[in-house]
C-alpha cells in the first residue's frame, strides 16, 4: 500500500508540463525550485536543531486573545522572535510582525482605525461582512484578500449571523516607503493559477511548481506590500506532496494551513497540520521541508515570504 501511495504522490519524468488554461506566469520572490532530486544537497550530519521543530510551529488555539480596532479579536499563530532560536513556541518572525487568526463577532463593527508604521493583509476564512476605506466599500466572504495600507482610515463590519473570521498578516513599513492610497482587493476565485517558469518534468499537470503546488497570487510588492514579498495561496491535491527543499539563507517563508488536514515534513520529522496552524522552517539553506496531502480532498495554505533581517 505504501508503494502505491508513493507512486501516486511522486511525479515522474513521463508527466507533462501543466496546462496553461489562460493562466498568467508570475515570478516568485524567495523560495527554491530544483531541476531534479539530484540538485538537492544534504548536510553530512543531522543538525540537532531538527529536534526543536515544534518551536517553529504555532496554533492560534494555544494563544491568548487580544483585541484590535475595538472589536476584532486576534489570536497569534506565529509572532516576533528569532528565525533560528525561538525564545518560545511560535516566536520565529523577524521580517513580518505576526500572523494571527481574527474573529469579528456577528453584528460587530470595528472603530474607525488607521494603521501606523505597519500594513496588514486580511484573508477571509468564513462568515460575511464588509470593509470600508477611502470612500470604497468591499464585500467580504471566504477567500477574499484585502491589503490595507498604512495611513488609510477604515472600518470592518460583520454582516452575517456567523462570526467573520480571517487570517491577519502584519508587516512593518520601512522608512521612506510609499504606500498605496487605496486598499487593494484580491478575489481568489478570480485569480488565475500560476504556471511553471520552466518546463520541469517533475511538475504535476495543473501545478505551478515544487512538484504539486497549485499557486494563486494575492499580493506582492507591485500591489503595495512593504516588507513581505509575496502573499499567495497554495493548494495540494489529494495524495500529492510538495518538493522537499530548504529555504534560502535569511529568507523567511511561512506556511499557514487554512483548509484540510495534512502532514508537514520538517527536517527528518513529520507533524500533523490542521487549519489554524502555521510553521516556518529555519532559513539556514539546509533544513528541508514539504507539505503532504494524505487525504482524499484538496488542502490549502496561506503562504508569505520576506527577508528575515532583524527589524529595528
Buried (B, 14 or more C-beta within 10 A) or exposed (E): EEEEEEEEBBBEEEBEBBEEEEBEEBEBBBBBBBEEEEEBEEEEEEBEBBEBBBBBBBBBEBBEEEEBBEBBBBBBBBBBBBBBEBEEBBBBBBBBBBBBBBBBEBEBBBEEBEBEEBBBBBBBBBBBBBBBBEEEEBEBBBBBBBBBBBBBEBBBBBBBEEBBBBBBBBBBBEEEBEBBEBBBBBEBEEBBBBBBBEEBEBBBEBBBBBBBBBBBBBBBEEBBBBBBBBBBBBBBBBBBBBBBBBBBEBBBBBBBBBBBBBBBBBBEEBBEBEBBBBBBBBBBBBBBBBBBBBBEEBBBBBBBBBBBEEBE
